[in-house]
């Protein structure tokens, strides 16, 4: 079984006040390596406590940490927070049996009725399904036939996501790569409805939060990131990026 933890950055609005980009980042972990991965994350958090004085019980939430006053960040400057989050990404890059799936939705120029939420989620779920079906996720046991996948997400629109997954399970139409038209390819490997879990209680989702934040910074950097020359921190993840998700992008990022 492969678990995919997912978090987002940006918003799904289409008005003038909405962000231009909506991003999803998923971290895929095989069940046989789940305990070791959680222990590694705990050890990493101990390292952040020693190096930066960052409380092990504090949530790694990139936008919140960088947006807070210094007192609310435990006295850390924004530059120190940026460097700490860089260390988190570098830590993830050392994973042997995890992969990161990433989707960027550009809302500019999209017509009336475009749905960034459904577009992003359908894309990452389909890539999760396809990568499992082709045996392209690593595990300590090598490639095992008929593996399944389960999705665990931070709090989002639970009802809408559930409807989307159930639709993909029964009426999933995929655009043909050979011209016009679609073909039916219902989900076979992604099982059950996604489980929603508060990121406060999920260390892997907190990693996805950091990844999604810096994924968005590659296309829409804020002043803090520009000032600290952190726009390309996301690419430190290259060793664990699932490049099979998009053959036209060297980092496997799917742009929609």
N, C-alpha and C positions, 0 to 999 in steps of 0.2 A: 504494500500500500504506500502510495506517495501522498504526503500532506502538502498542500499549497496554502501558505499563509499570505494574505494580501492586505495592503493598505494603499491609500490614495493621497494625491496632492492636487491642489486646485479645487475648483467647484464645477458643478454640472449645469450652472445657469447659462442662459444664452443672451441675457440683456447687456446693456452698455456697461454695467457695473461688474459684470462677471469676469473671471479670469479667461484669458485666451486659451489656455491649455488645461486639460484634465488628464492626469497621469495615474496609472496603476503599476505597482511593483509587487511581484509575487516571489516568495522564497519557497522552493520545493525541497522537502526533506523526506527521505525514505524511512519507513517505520523502523527498520533494523538499525538505523543510525540516529534515531530520535533522542534517546537517552544521552548519548555521547555529545550530540549537538547542544542539548539544553545545559549539560554540564560545562561545555566549552563557553557558552554564553555567560553562565554564572561566573566562571573564572575571569572572563573578560571584564565583567562588571567590577570584580574585585580590583582588577588592574586600573580601571578608571577611578575607583575610590582612592587608590594609593597615589596615582599620578596627578589627578585633578581635584581630589576631594569631593567628587560627585557621589552623592549618597546612593548606595546600592539599591535602595528601595524607591528611588526617584524614577519616574517614567522617562524613557528616552523618546521625547516628542520634539522633533527638530524645530518646527515652526514656533511652538510654544516657548522652547528654551531660548531661541534667538530673538523672540519678541518681548521677553520679559525684562524687567529692570534687573540690575546686577544683584540686588538683594534677593530677588525671587529665583535667581539662578545659582544660589548658594555662594554669592560673591564672585562668581566667574565673570570675566569680561566676555563680550560676544566673540572676540578673537579666540579666547580659550575654548569656548563652546564649539566653534567651528573646527578647531584642531582636535578636540575630543571626538567630534562626529567623524572627522577624517580617520581617526584611529579605529572607530567602530567599523567603517567601511573596509579598511585594510584588514581588520580581523576577519571579516566575512570572506574576503578573497582567499583566505587560507583553508576554507572548507574543502574537503575532498569529495564529499558525497551530497552536495547541495547545489542547486542551480537557481538562477534568478530569471524570471520572465518579466518583460517590461513593455508597457503600451503607452503611447503618447497620442492624445486626441487633440488636434488643432481645430478649434471651433470657428476660426475666421473663415469667412466666405461660404460657410455652410448655409443651406437654404432653410426656409421655414419648416418647422417640424423635426429638424435634426435633433437627435437624442444622444448627447455625449455619454450619459450613464450607460445606456444599453449598448452603444457602440464599443465603449472601452471594455465592459464586462464580457460581452459576447466574444470579443477578440481574444482576451486573455484566457477565457475558459476554453475556446476552441484550440488555442495553441497548447494549452495544458493537455487536452484530449489527444491532439495529434502527436505530441512529443511522447506521451505514454505509449500510444499505439505503435510508434516506430522504435520503441526501446531506446530512446535517446537520453533518458535520465539515468545518471549513474547510481549504483548502489553497491554496498560491500559484497553482494552476491553476484555481481555482474548483471547481465540482462536476464530477467525472469519473465516468461511469457504470461500474458493475461493479468498483468498488474492492474490495480485500480487506483483511482485518485479521489481525494476528499479535500474540500475547500474550507478554510477557516479564515474569516474576515473580521476586520475591525467593524465597529458599529457603522452601518450605512442604511440605505433604504431596503430593509429586510424583505418586505413584501414584494417589491418590484424585482429584486434579485431572484427571489424564489420563483416568481412567475417566469422570469427569463430562462432560468435553468430548466424548469419543467417543459417549457416550450422547446428548448434545444434538445431535450431528451425524446420528444415525440414528433416535432415538426421542424426539424433543423434543416433549412435550405441554405446551401453553400454556393456562392457564385462560381461558375465554371471557369477554369483557367484556360479553356480552349475556345473562348469566345463568349457570346451572349448566353443568357439562361443560367439556371441553377440546377443543382442536384441535391437529393435528400441524403443527409448523413447525420443521423441521430447520435447523440452521445451514447457511448458504450462503456467507456472507461471511467468517466467521472460519475461517482455514485452519490446518492442522497442529495438533500438540499444543503446549501452552504450553511455552516455553523457560524453564528455571529458571536464574537467574544470581545469584551472590553479590552483594549490594548494594554491597560494598566496591569492586567493579569496574564499577559501573554508576551514573554520576551521575544519570540520570533516575529510577532506582529510589530513590535517596537523596532526591530531591525528593518522591516519593510517600510515603516514610517520614514526612517532615515534615508533609505534607498529611494523612495518615491519623492521625497523632498529634493534630493540632489539630482534625480532624474529630471524634474521640472526645471531645476536651475540650469540645465544644459541648454534649454530653449528660451527660458525667461528668467534670467538671473536678477536677484534683488540687489540693493545697494550694499548690504552686509556681505553677501557672497562676492560681489565684484571687488569690494574694498579689501577683502581677505584672499583674493585670487583663488577662490574655491569653486569656480564655475565647473571645472572638469573633475571634481572629486568623484563623481559617479563612476568614471571610467576606471578607477582603482578596482572596481568589481570585475574587471574583464575575465579573470581566471574562472569565475563562477557564472558568467552570463550565459544564458542558453542561446547560443548563436544559431541553433537549428530552427528557432522560432521565426526567423526572418532571414532568408538567404541573401537578400539584397542589402542588408546592413551588417557591417562587420561586428557589431555588438549585439546583434539579434533583437534590437529594439524595433517594435512594430509601430509605425506612424500611420495614423488614420486621419 
